[in-house]
Amino acid sequence: MRTVGEILSEARNKRNLSYEQVEKETKIRKKIIKILEESDWSSLPPTYIKGLLKNYSSYLGLEEKRILAFFRREYDEKKSLSGVKPVAKLRTGFRFTPGVVTAFLFGLVTLAVVWYLFSQYQSFTAPPKLEILEPKDNIKISSMEVNVVGRTWSDSILKINGETVQVSPGGTFSVAVGLKEGNNTLTITAANRFGKISKVTRTILVELTKQKTSTSSSEKNLSLTLQILNKSTFVTVEGDGKVFFEGLMLANTKKEFTAKEKIKIKTENGATTKVVIDGQELILGKEGEKVEKDFTL
């Protein structure tokens, strides 16, 4: 049975696409594309792999659900094959005496104490690890949002432009960030409980391509502009039951949304979230107030 990597590679070759062309059109690095086509699942976080597979399979014209189903099967099979190695047999003649057992337990406890003290000292003196896998620094994109993906310590307090981001138990994170046209600076920090901080910055240039506006359709749609004022905040926007955006929108950014009947907006800070609809401006709530509001045609 073919692997996910073989399916992706065959689809790319059938379309005569080079790695460089795919990287340019999908913004997925050539190195990452090769990892996907080699089914090297151990090199990337599972949640990150799923997002990449969805984007890459969609780009190649493949069925996303089928590719993700194959991936889950392969990933589970590899996990089941990496079982615990059998313990080697004890040498003939070796005997567990009470003295040997006592010495072994004492040594084990001593090692555990030393390791605990070392880890506490390390966490006190060293800032947490912070690795940003995506996006690369100083890139130019034509989209108003970007996925920030990386790794840190599981107990770190992670923030993007001052807003706290959830970290998985394994220390990985992935969050969509809304941008503005022009230059955007993302400041990602990870702090431990003693205040030691690691910081990474990413500069992203957004250049939108001019699109022709359609005037032939007579169907009336619901359109609004969502604007974030002077403080970044997390928002979720749904239209007609579909999620349009879910993630962090930076301060002084805005996004336009269109639906046929209904748009729902959820925000973590009503005071910094403004909606412009039919020429009217609406601040959704108070400072720090979580707000959920529906707009209908």
C-alpha positions in Angstrom: 0.0 0.0 0.0 1.3 3.4 -0.9 2.4 5.9 1.8 1.2 9.4 2.1 4.6 10.6 0.9 4.4 8.5 -2.2 0.9 9.9 -3.0 2.1 13.5 -2.6 5.2 12.9 -4.7 3.3 11.2 -7.5 0.8 14.0 -7.6 3.5 16.7 -7.7 5.4 14.9 -10.5 2.2 14.4 -12.6 1.8 18.1 -12.5 5.5 18.7 -13.4 6.0 20.9 -10.4 9.4 21.5 -9.0 10.1 21.9 -5.2 11.0 25.5 -5.9 7.7 26.2 -7.7 5.7 24.5 -4.9 7.6 26.5 -2.2 6.9 29.8 -4.1 3.2 29.1 -4.5 2.4 27.5 -1.1 4.9 29.3 1.2 5.9 25.8 2.4 9.7 25.5 2.6 11.4 23.0 0.2 12.9 21.2 3.3 9.4 20.7 4.7 8.0 19.5 1.4 10.7 16.8 1.2 9.9 15.7 4.8 6.2 15.3 3.8 7.1 13.3 0.7 9.4 11.1 2.6 6.8 10.4 5.3 9.3 11.5 8.0 6.7 12.1 10.7 9.3 12.2 13.5 10.8 15.5 12.3 7.7 17.6 13.0 4.9 18.0 15.6 1.8 16.0 14.7 -0.5 19.1 14.8 1.9 21.0 12.5 2.0 18.0 10.1 -1.8 17.9 9.8 -2.0 21.6 8.8 0.8 21.2 6.2 -0.8 18.0 4.7 -4.2 19.9 4.4 -2.5 22.8 2.6 -0.3 20.7 0.4 -2.9 18.1 -0.6 -5.4 20.9 -1.4 -2.8 22.6 -3.6 -2.1 19.3 -5.4 -5.8 18.7 -6.0 -6.0 15.7 -3.6 -8.8 14.8 -1.2 -7.7 16.3 2.2 -9.7 13.8 4.3 -8.2 10.8 2.5 -4.6 12.1 2.9 -5.2 12.8 6.7 -6.7 9.3 7.2 -3.6 7.7 5.6 -1.4 9.9 7.7 -3.2 8.8 11.0 -2.8 5.2 10.0 0.9 5.5 9.2 1.5 7.6 12.4 -0.3 5.0 14.6 1.6 2.1 13.0 5.0 3.7 13.6 4.1 4.4 17.2 3.0 0.7 17.7 6.2 -0.6 16.2 8.4 1.5 18.5 7.8 -0.7 21.5 10.0 -1.1 24.5 13.1 -3.2 23.8 13.3 -6.5 25.7 15.4 -6.5 28.9 18.6 -8.4 28.5 18.9 -11.6 30.6 20.9 -11.4 33.8 24.2 -13.1 33.8 24.2 -16.7 35.1 25.2 -16.8 38.7 24.2 -13.2 39.6 22.2 -13.0 42.7 20.0 -10.2 44.2 21.0 -10.1 47.8 19.5 -7.6 50.3 22.7 -5.6 50.2 22.6 -5.3 46.4 19.0 -4.2 46.4 19.6 -1.6 49.1 22.6 -0.2 47.3 20.7 0.0 44.0 17.7 1.8 45.6 20.0 4.2 47.4 21.8 5.0 44.1 18.5 5.4 42.3 17.2 7.8 45.0 20.5 9.8 44.9 20.3 10.1 41.1 16.7 11.3 41.3 17.6 14.0 43.9 20.6 15.2 41.9 18.6 15.3 38.7 15.7 17.2 40.4 18.2 19.8 41.9 19.9 20.2 38.6 16.6 20.7 36.7 15.5 23.3 39.3 18.8 25.1 39.0 18.6 25.0 35.2 15.1 26.4 35.2 16.1 29.1 37.6 19.2 30.3 35.8 18.3 29.6 32.1 15.6 31.1 30.0 13.2 28.6 28.4 13.9 27.1 24.9 12.0 29.0 22.2 12.1 27.7 18.6 10.0 29.2 15.8 9.5 26.8 12.9 7.2 29.1 10.9 7.2 31.8 9.7 10.8 32.6 8.5 12.1 36.1 9.3 12.0 38.9 6.7 9.6 37.2 4.3 7.1 38.7 1.9 3.6 37.2 1.6 0.4 38.1 -0.2 -2.0 37.0 2.6 -3.4 38.9 5.5 -2.6 36.1 8.0 0.2 33.8 8.9 0.5 30.7 11.1 3.1 30.9 13.9 4.3 27.4 14.7 7.1 26.5 17.2 8.3 24.7 20.4 9.0 25.8 23.9 9.0 24.3 27.4 5.5 23.0 28.3 5.3 25.2 31.5 6.5 28.4 29.8 4.2 31.4 29.5 4.1 32.1 25.7 3.1 35.4 24.3 2.8 36.9 20.8 2.8 40.7 20.8 1.8 40.7 24.5 -1.1 38.2 24.2 -0.8 34.8 25.9 -0.9 31.8 23.6 -1.8 28.3 24.7 1.1 25.7 24.7 0.4 22.0 24.3 1.5 19.5 27.0 4.4 18.6 24.7 5.5 22.2 24.4 4.3 22.8 20.8 2.1 25.7 19.7 0.4 26.8 16.5 -1.7 29.9 16.1 -3.1 32.0 13.2 -2.1 35.7 13.4 -4.0 38.4 11.4 -1.7 41.0 9.8 -2.0 44.4 8.2 -0.8 45.4 4.7 2.8 46.6 4.8 5.4 45.7 7.5 4.4 43.6 10.5 6.6 42.8 13.5 5.8 39.7 15.6 7.5 39.5 19.0 7.3 36.0 20.5 8.4 35.5 24.1 8.6 32.5 26.4 9.0 33.1 30.2 9.6 30.6 32.9 8.2 30.9 36.5 11.3 32.8 37.6 11.0 35.5 35.0 13.7 34.4 32.7 12.6 35.3 29.1 13.5 34.1 25.6 12.5 36.3 22.7 12.3 35.9 19.0 11.1 38.5 16.5 9.8 38.0 13.0 9.3 40.7 10.4 6.7 40.1 7.7 5.9 42.2 4.7 2.3 41.9 3.3 1.9 42.9 -0.3 -1.6 42.3 -1.6 -2.2 41.5 -5.2 -4.9 43.6 -6.8 -8.0 41.6 -7.5 -10.8 42.5 -9.9 -14.1 43.2 -8.1 -17.1 41.4 -9.5 -20.1 43.6 -10.3 -22.1 41.0 -12.3 -23.7 39.2 -9.3 -27.1 40.6 -8.2 -27.2 38.5 -5.1 -27.1 40.6 -1.9 -24.5 39.5 0.7 -23.7 40.5 4.3 -20.3 42.3 4.5 -18.5 43.9 7.4 -15.0 45.0 8.4 -13.5 43.8 11.6 -10.9 46.2 13.0 -8.6 45.7 16.1 -7.7 49.0 17.7 -4.6 49.7 19.9 -4.2 46.2 21.5 -3.9 42.8 20.0 -6.6 40.3 20.8 -7.9 36.8 20.0 -11.0 36.6 17.8 -13.1 34.0 16.0 -15.2 34.9 13.0 -17.8 32.5 11.6 -19.9 33.0 8.5 -22.9 30.8 7.6 -21.6 28.1 10.0 -18.1 28.1 8.7 -15.0 29.4 10.5 -13.5 32.3 8.5 -10.7 33.1 11.0 -9.6 31.9 14.4 -6.5 33.3 16.0 -4.7 36.4 17.1 -5.3 39.7 15.3 -2.5 42.3 15.9 -3.2 45.9 17.0 -4.2 48.3 14.2 -5.1 45.5 11.8 -8.4 44.9 10.0 -10.1 42.1 7.9 -13.1 42.1 5.7 -15.6 39.3 5.8 -18.6 38.4 3.5 -21.3 35.9 4.1 -24.8 35.1 2.6 -26.8 35.4 5.8 -25.0 35.5 9.1 -21.6 36.5 10.6 -20.7 35.7 14.2 -17.8 37.4 16.0 -16.2 36.2 19.2 -13.6 38.4 20.9 -11.5 38.2 24.0 -11.5 42.0 24.4 -14.6 44.0 23.4 -13.1 47.4 23.9 -10.4 46.9 21.3 -12.7 45.2 18.7 -14.6 47.4 16.3 -17.0 46.4 13.5 -17.9 48.6 10.6 -21.1 47.5 8.9 -23.4 49.6 6.5 -21.3 52.6 7.3 -21.8 52.4 11.0 -19.0 51.8 13.6 -19.6 49.6 16.6 -17.3 48.9 19.6 -18.3 45.4 20.8 -17.7 45.8 24.6 -15.7 46.9 27.5 -12.0 46.5 28.3 -11.2 42.8 29.0 -14.8 41.8 28.3 -15.4 38.6 26.3 -18.1 39.3 23.7 -20.0 37.1 21.2 -22.2 39.0 18.7 -24.2 37.9 15.6 -24.7 40.1 12.5 -27.5 39.1 10.1 -28.6 40.3 6.7 
